[in-house]
Amino acid sequence: MCGVGANKDQVNGWFYLVASISIYSYITFWLLVLPFIEKDFHVIHSLFPPAEYAIKTMVVVGIFVLTIASTFMGIVMLRSHAATVEAQKSSSTARKRT
């Protein structure tokens, strides 16, 4: 069960986990904490763009993710339907032969 690819999968899993936690933490701090910090504290505010970009970015990313998910589901449904039609055709031709 623990083959050669298992270590690579674990490394990929840890990478995705750390990346997602980092992005989530950055955006959470950007939107929920930064508005309560004074603008005079330039060190923190210089690390983040304006909050309007956060909303626009999340909308664009959300539309992109929904588009990819919908396209994937559509392709799976079309392939499943094509396989069903093909199975029905082969089943009906087998019945005609007997």
DSSP file (Angstrom, degrees, kcal/mol; ACC not computed):
  #  RESIDUE AA STRUCTURE BP1 BP2  ACC     N-H-->O    O-->H-N    N-H-->O    O-->H-N    TCO  KAPPA ALPHA  PHI   PSI    X-CA   Y-CA   Z-CA
    1    1 A M              0   0    0      0, 0.0     2,-1.3     0, 0.0     5,-0.0   0.000 360.0 360.0 360.0 -33.7    0.0    0.0    0.0
    2    2 A C        +     0   0    0      3,-0.1     5,-0.0     4,-0.0     2,-0.0  -0.676 360.0 161.4 -95.6  81.3    2.9    2.4    0.7
    3    3 A G    >>  -     0   0    0     -2,-1.3     3,-0.7     1,-0.0     4,-0.6  -0.005  57.7 -78.9 -87.2-165.9    4.4    2.4   -2.8
    4    4 A V  H >> S+     0   0    0      1,-0.2     4,-0.7     2,-0.2     3,-0.6   0.867 128.0  53.7 -65.3 -37.6    6.8    4.8   -4.4
    5    5 A G  H 3> S+     0   0    0      1,-0.2     4,-2.4     2,-0.2    -1,-0.2   0.631  89.5  78.3 -74.9 -13.8    4.1    7.3   -5.2
    6    6 A A  H <> S+     0   0    0     -3,-0.7     4,-2.1     1,-0.2    -1,-0.2   0.900  93.5  48.4 -64.9 -40.3    2.9    7.5   -1.6
    7    7 A N  H <X S+     0   0    0     -4,-0.6     4,-2.3    -3,-0.6    -1,-0.2   0.906 111.8  49.6 -65.8 -40.9    5.7    9.8   -0.5
    8    8 A K  H  X S+     0   0    0     -4,-0.7     4,-2.5     1,-0.2    -2,-0.2   0.898 110.4  50.9 -64.4 -40.1    5.1   12.1   -3.5
    9    9 A D  H  X S+     0   0    0     -4,-2.4     4,-2.6     2,-0.2    -1,-0.2   0.886 109.9  50.0 -64.6 -38.9    1.4   12.2   -2.7
   10   10 A Q  H  X S+     0   0    0     -4,-2.1     4,-2.6     2,-0.2    -2,-0.2   0.913 110.8  48.8 -65.9 -42.1    2.2   13.1    0.9
   11   11 A V  H  X S+     0   0    0     -4,-2.3     4,-2.3     2,-0.2    -2,-0.2   0.925 113.2  47.4 -63.8 -44.0    4.5   15.9   -0.1
   12   12 A N  H  X S+     0   0    0     -4,-2.5     4,-2.6     2,-0.2     5,-0.2   0.914 111.6  51.3 -62.7 -42.2    1.9   17.2   -2.6
   13   13 A G  H  X S+     0   0    0     -4,-2.6     4,-2.3     1,-0.2    -2,-0.2   0.920 111.1  46.6 -60.8 -45.2   -0.8   17.0    0.1
   14   14 A W  H  X S+     0   0    0     -4,-2.6     4,-2.7     2,-0.2     5,-0.2   0.889 111.6  52.2 -65.2 -38.7    1.3   18.9    2.6
   15   15 A F  H  X S+     0   0    0     -4,-2.3     4,-2.6    -5,-0.2    -2,-0.2   0.945 111.9  45.0 -62.1 -48.0    2.2   21.5    0.0
   16   16 A Y  H  X S+     0   0    0     -4,-2.6     4,-2.5     2,-0.2     5,-0.2   0.878 113.5  51.2 -64.3 -37.6   -1.5   22.1   -0.8
   17   17 A L  H  X S+     0   0    0     -4,-2.3     4,-2.3    -5,-0.2     5,-0.2   0.941 113.1  43.5 -64.3 -48.3   -2.4   22.2    2.9
   18   18 A V  H  X S+     0   0    0     -4,-2.7     4,-2.3     1,-0.2    -2,-0.2   0.899 114.8  50.5 -65.5 -40.5    0.2   24.8    3.7
   19   19 A A  H  X S+     0   0    0     -4,-2.6     4,-2.4    -5,-0.2    -2,-0.2   0.925 112.4  45.9 -64.1 -44.4   -0.6   26.9    0.6
   20   20 A S  H  X S+     0   0    0     -4,-2.5     4,-2.5     1,-0.2    -2,-0.2   0.895 113.3  48.8 -68.6 -38.6   -4.3   26.9    1.4
   21   21 A I  H  X S+     0   0    0     -4,-2.3     4,-2.5    -5,-0.2    -1,-0.2   0.899 112.2  49.9 -65.8 -39.4   -3.8   27.8    5.0
   22   22 A S  H  X S+     0   0    0     -4,-2.3     4,-2.4    -5,-0.2    -2,-0.2   0.933 113.0  45.1 -64.7 -46.1   -1.4   30.6    4.1
   23   23 A I  H  X S+     0   0    0     -4,-2.4     4,-2.5     2,-0.2     5,-0.2   0.922 114.0  49.4 -63.9 -44.3   -3.8   32.0    1.5
   24   24 A Y  H  X S+     0   0    0     -4,-2.5     4,-2.5     1,-0.2    -2,-0.2   0.914 112.5  47.8 -61.7 -43.2   -6.8   31.8    3.9
   25   25 A S  H  X S+     0   0    0     -4,-2.5     4,-2.6     2,-0.2     5,-0.2   0.912 111.7  50.1 -64.8 -43.0   -4.8   33.4    6.7
   26   26 A Y  H  X S+     0   0    0     -4,-2.4     4,-2.4     2,-0.2    -2,-0.2   0.939 114.4  43.3 -60.6 -48.8   -3.6   36.3    4.5
   27   27 A I  H  X S+     0   0    0     -4,-2.5     4,-2.5     2,-0.2     5,-0.3   0.888 113.4  52.0 -68.0 -38.7   -7.1   37.0    3.2
   28   28 A T  H  X>S+     0   0    0     -4,-2.5     4,-2.7    -5,-0.2     5,-0.6   0.931 113.2  43.9 -62.4 -45.3   -8.7   36.7    6.7
   29   29 A F  I  X>S+     0   0    0     -4,-2.6     5,-2.4     3,-0.2     4,-1.3   0.910 113.4  53.1 -64.2 -41.2   -6.2   39.2    8.1
   30   30 A W  I  <5S+     0   0    0     -4,-2.4    -2,-0.2    -5,-0.2    -1,-0.2   0.893 121.1  28.8 -61.0 -43.5   -6.6   41.4    5.1
   31   31 A L  I  <5S+     0   0    0     -4,-2.5    -2,-0.2    -5,-0.1    -1,-0.2   0.797 130.6  30.6 -93.5 -30.0  -10.4   41.7    5.4
   32   32 A L  I  <5S+     0   0    0     -4,-2.7    -3,-0.2    -5,-0.3    -2,-0.1   0.759 127.9  26.8-104.1 -27.7  -11.1   41.2    9.1
   33   33 A V  I ><<S+     0   0    0     -4,-1.3     3,-1.7    -5,-0.6     4,-0.3   0.828 107.4  65.4-104.3 -41.6   -8.2   42.6   11.0
   34   34 A L  G > <S+     0   0    0     -5,-2.4     3,-1.6     1,-0.3    -3,-0.1   0.820  92.6  62.3 -58.7 -36.4   -6.6   45.3    8.8
   35   35 A P  G 3  S+     0   0    0      0, 0.0    -1,-0.3     0, 0.0    -2,-0.1   0.767 102.8  52.7 -61.8 -21.3   -9.6   47.7    8.8
   36   36 A F  G <  S+     0   0    0     -3,-1.7     2,-0.4    -4,-0.1    -2,-0.2   0.459  91.5  89.3 -92.9  -1.3   -9.1   48.0   12.6
   37   37 A I  S <  S-     0   0    0     -3,-1.6    -4,-0.0    -4,-0.3     0, 0.0  -0.812  88.5-106.2 -96.1 136.2   -5.4   48.9   12.4
   38   38 A E    >   -     0   0    0     -2,-0.4     3,-1.4     1,-0.1     7,-0.2  -0.235  18.0-127.2 -62.5 146.7   -4.7   52.6   12.0
   39   39 A K  T 3  S+     0   0    0      1,-0.3    -1,-0.1    -4,-0.1     6,-0.1   0.736 104.9  71.6 -66.1 -22.2   -3.5   53.9    8.6
   40   40 A D  T 3  S+     0   0    0      1,-0.2     2,-1.8     2,-0.1    -1,-0.3   0.686  75.6  84.6 -69.1 -16.3   -0.5   55.5   10.3
   41   41 A F    X>  +     0   0    0     -3,-1.4     4,-1.5     1,-0.2     3,-0.7  -0.582  60.9 172.6 -85.7  77.6    0.9   52.0   10.8
   42   42 A H  H 3>  +     0   0    0     -2,-1.8     4,-1.9     1,-0.2    -1,-0.2   0.705  61.7  70.0 -66.8 -23.8    2.4   51.9    7.3
   43   43 A V  H 34 S+     0   0    0      2,-0.2     4,-0.3     1,-0.2    -1,-0.2   0.933 107.8  35.2 -62.9 -45.3    4.4   48.7    7.7
   44   44 A I  H X4 S+     0   0    0     -3,-0.7     3,-1.5     1,-0.2     4,-0.4   0.927 117.4  51.7 -74.1 -45.6    1.3   46.5    7.8
   45   45 A H  H >< S+     0   0    0     -4,-1.5     3,-0.9     1,-0.3    -2,-0.2   0.765 101.7  61.7 -66.2 -24.7   -0.8   48.5    5.4
   46   46 A S  T 3< S+     0   0    0     -4,-1.9    -1,-0.3     1,-0.2    -2,-0.2   0.675  97.1  60.2 -75.0 -14.7    2.0   48.5    2.8
   47   47 A L  T <  S+     0   0    0     -3,-1.5    -1,-0.2    -4,-0.3    -2,-0.2   0.580 103.2  56.7 -86.0 -10.1    1.8   44.7    2.6
   48   48 A F  S <  S-     0   0    0     -3,-0.9     3,-0.1    -4,-0.4    -1,-0.0  -0.952  74.9-133.5-126.5 139.9   -1.8   44.6    1.5
   49   49 A P        -     0   0    0      0, 0.0     5,-0.1     0, 0.0    -2,-0.1  -0.275  54.6 -64.0 -75.7 174.7   -3.6   46.2   -1.5
   50   50 A P    >>  -     0   0    0      0, 0.0     3,-1.2     0, 0.0     4,-0.6  -0.224  47.9-115.3 -59.4 153.2   -7.0   48.0   -1.0
   51   51 A A  H >> S+     0   0    0      1,-0.3     4,-1.3     2,-0.2     3,-0.6   0.735 109.2  71.8 -65.6 -23.7   -9.9   45.9    0.3
   52   52 A E  H 3> S+     0   0    0      1,-0.2     4,-2.1     2,-0.2    -1,-0.3   0.860  92.9  57.0 -60.2 -34.2  -11.8   46.4   -2.9
   53   53 A Y  H <> S+     0   0    0     -3,-1.2     4,-2.7     1,-0.2    -1,-0.2   0.815  99.4  59.3 -67.4 -29.7   -9.4   44.1   -4.7
   54   54 A A  H <X S+     0   0    0     -3,-0.6     4,-2.3    -4,-0.6    -1,-0.2   0.933 108.2  44.0 -64.1 -44.9  -10.2   41.3   -2.2
   55   55 A I  H  X S+     0   0    0     -4,-1.3     4,-2.1     2,-0.2    -2,-0.2   0.939 115.7  47.2 -65.9 -46.8  -13.8   41.3   -3.2
   56   56 A K  H  X S+     0   0    0     -4,-2.1     4,-2.3     1,-0.2    -2,-0.2   0.900 112.8  49.9 -62.1 -41.1  -13.1   41.6   -6.9
   57   57 A T  H  X S+     0   0    0     -4,-2.7     4,-2.7     1,-0.2     5,-0.2   0.915 110.2  49.4 -64.6 -43.3  -10.5   38.8   -6.7
   58   58 A M  H  X S+     0   0    0     -4,-2.3     4,-2.5     2,-0.2    -1,-0.2   0.875 110.7  50.6 -65.6 -36.7  -12.8   36.5   -4.8
   59   59 A V  H  X S+     0   0    0     -4,-2.1     4,-2.5     2,-0.2    -1,-0.2   0.934 112.9  45.7 -65.5 -45.5  -15.6   37.0   -7.3
   60   60 A V  H  X S+     0   0    0     -4,-2.3     4,-2.3     2,-0.2    -2,-0.2   0.922 114.9  46.9 -64.2 -44.4  -13.3   36.3  -10.2
   61   61 A V  H  X S+     0   0    0     -4,-2.7     4,-2.7     2,-0.2     5,-0.2   0.905 112.1  51.4 -64.0 -41.6  -11.9   33.2   -8.5
   62   62 A G  H  X S+     0   0    0     -4,-2.5     4,-2.5    -5,-0.2    -2,-0.2   0.919 110.6  47.3 -61.9 -44.1  -15.4   32.0   -7.6
   63   63 A I  H  X S+     0   0    0     -4,-2.5     4,-2.3     2,-0.2    -1,-0.2   0.904 112.7  50.4 -63.2 -40.8  -16.6   32.4  -11.2
   64   64 A F  H  X S+     0   0    0     -4,-2.3     4,-2.4     2,-0.2    -2,-0.2   0.927 111.8  46.5 -63.0 -45.8  -13.5   30.5  -12.4
   65   65 A V  H  X S+     0   0    0     -4,-2.7     4,-2.7     1,-0.2     5,-0.2   0.916 113.2  48.9 -64.9 -43.4  -14.0   27.6  -10.0
   66   66 A L  H  X S+     0   0    0     -4,-2.5     4,-2.5    -5,-0.2    -1,-0.2   0.880 111.2  51.0 -63.6 -37.1  -17.7   27.3  -10.8
   67   67 A T  H  X S+     0   0    0     -4,-2.3     4,-2.4    -5,-0.2    -2,-0.2   0.931 112.3  45.4 -65.4 -45.5  -16.9   27.4  -14.5
   68   68 A I  H  X S+     0   0    0     -4,-2.4     4,-2.5     2,-0.2    -2,-0.2   0.926 115.0  47.7 -63.9 -44.8  -14.3   24.6  -14.2
   69   69 A A  H  X S+     0   0    0     -4,-2.7     4,-2.4     2,-0.2    -2,-0.2   0.912 113.6  47.4 -64.2 -42.4  -16.6   22.5  -12.0
   70   70 A S  H  X S+     0   0    0     -4,-2.5     4,-2.4    -5,-0.2    -1,-0.2   0.901 112.2  49.7 -65.8 -40.9  -19.5   22.9  -14.3
   71   71 A T  H  X S+     0   0    0     -4,-2.4     4,-2.5    -5,-0.2    -2,-0.2   0.924 111.5  49.0 -63.4 -44.1  -17.5   22.1  -17.3
   72   72 A F  H  X S+     0   0    0     -4,-2.5     4,-2.4     1,-0.2    -2,-0.2   0.928 112.5  47.2 -61.4 -45.9  -16.1   19.0  -15.7
   73   73 A M  H  X S+     0   0    0     -4,-2.4     4,-2.4     1,-0.2    -1,-0.2   0.888 111.7  51.7 -64.5 -38.2  -19.6   17.8  -14.6
   74   74 A G  H  X S+     0   0    0     -4,-2.4     4,-2.5     2,-0.2    -1,-0.2   0.915 110.0  48.2 -63.6 -43.3  -20.9   18.4  -18.1
   75   75 A I  H  X S+     0   0    0     -4,-2.5     4,-2.5     2,-0.2     5,-0.2   0.918 112.2  49.5 -63.5 -43.3  -18.1   16.4  -19.7
   76   76 A V  H  X S+     0   0    0     -4,-2.4     4,-2.3     1,-0.2    -2,-0.2   0.908 111.9  48.6 -62.4 -41.9  -18.7   13.5  -17.3
   77   77 A M  H  X S+     0   0    0     -4,-2.4     4,-2.5     2,-0.2    -2,-0.2   0.905 111.6  49.1 -65.7 -41.4  -22.4   13.6  -18.0
   78   78 A L  H  X S+     0   0    0     -4,-2.5     4,-2.5     2,-0.2    -2,-0.2   0.917 113.0  46.7 -64.6 -42.8  -21.9   13.6  -21.7
   79   79 A R  H  X S+     0   0    0     -4,-2.5     4,-2.3     2,-0.2    -2,-0.2   0.898 112.6  50.1 -66.2 -39.0  -19.5   10.7  -21.6
   80   80 A S  H  X S+     0   0    0     -4,-2.3     4,-2.1    -5,-0.2    -2,-0.2   0.912 111.8  47.9 -64.7 -42.3  -21.8    8.8  -19.3
   81   81 A H  H  X S+     0   0    0     -4,-2.5     4,-2.5     2,-0.2    -2,-0.2   0.908 111.1  50.8 -65.0 -41.9  -24.7    9.4  -21.6
   82   82 A A  H  X S+     0   0    0     -4,-2.5     4,-2.3     1,-0.2    -2,-0.2   0.896 110.6  49.4 -63.2 -39.8  -22.7    8.3  -24.7
   83   83 A A  H  X S+     0   0    0     -4,-2.3     4,-2.3     2,-0.2    -1,-0.2   0.886 111.0  50.0 -67.0 -38.1  -21.6    5.1  -22.9
   84   84 A T  H  X S+     0   0    0     -4,-2.1     4,-2.3     2,-0.2    -2,-0.2   0.923 111.4  47.7 -65.5 -44.3  -25.2    4.4  -22.0
   85   85 A V  H  X S+     0   0    0     -4,-2.5     4,-2.2     1,-0.2    -2,-0.2   0.905 112.4  49.9 -63.2 -41.4  -26.4    4.9  -25.6
   86   86 A E  H  X S+     0   0    0     -4,-2.3     4,-2.4     2,-0.2    -1,-0.2   0.899 110.6  49.6 -64.6 -40.7  -23.6    2.7  -26.9
   87   87 A A  H  X S+     0   0    0     -4,-2.3     4,-2.1     1,-0.2    -2,-0.2   0.889 110.8  49.9 -65.6 -38.9  -24.5   -0.1  -24.4
   88   88 A Q  H  X S+     0   0    0     -4,-2.3     4,-2.3     2,-0.2    -2,-0.2   0.891 110.8  49.9 -66.7 -39.0  -28.1    0.1  -25.4
   89   89 A K  H  X S+     0   0    0     -4,-2.2     4,-2.2     2,-0.2    -2,-0.2   0.930 113.0  45.2 -65.0 -45.1  -27.2   -0.1  -29.1
   90   90 A S  H  X S+     0   0    0     -4,-2.4     4,-1.6     1,-0.2    -1,-0.2   0.858 113.4  51.4 -68.2 -33.0  -25.0   -3.1  -28.6
   91   91 A S  H  X S+     0   0    0     -4,-2.1     4,-1.6    -5,-0.2    -1,-0.2   0.895 111.0  47.4 -68.8 -40.5  -27.6   -4.8  -26.4
   92   92 A S  H  X S+     0   0    0     -4,-2.3     4,-1.7     1,-0.2    -2,-0.2   0.859 111.5  49.9 -72.1 -34.1  -30.3   -4.3  -29.0
   93   93 A T  H  X S+     0   0    0     -4,-2.2     4,-1.4     2,-0.2    -1,-0.2   0.842 108.7  53.5 -71.4 -32.0  -28.2   -5.6  -31.8
   94   94 A A  H  X S+     0   0    0     -4,-1.6     4,-1.0     1,-0.2    -2,-0.2   0.868 108.6  49.5 -68.5 -35.2  -27.3   -8.7  -29.7
   95   95 A R  H  < S+     0   0    0     -4,-1.6     3,-0.2     1,-0.2    -2,-0.2   0.864 107.9  53.9 -70.5 -36.0  -31.0   -9.3  -29.2
   96   96 A K  H  < S+     0   0    0     -4,-1.7    -1,-0.2     1,-0.2    -2,-0.2   0.833 104.6  55.5 -67.5 -31.4  -31.7   -9.0  -32.9
   97   97 A R  H  <        0   0    0     -4,-1.4    -1,-0.2     1,-0.2    -2,-0.2   0.805 360.0 360.0 -72.1 -29.8  -29.1  -11.6  -33.7
   98   98 A T     <        0   0    0     -4,-1.0    -1,-0.2    -3,-0.2    -2,-0.2   0.468 360.0 360.0 -87.1 360.0  -30.6  -14.3  -31.5
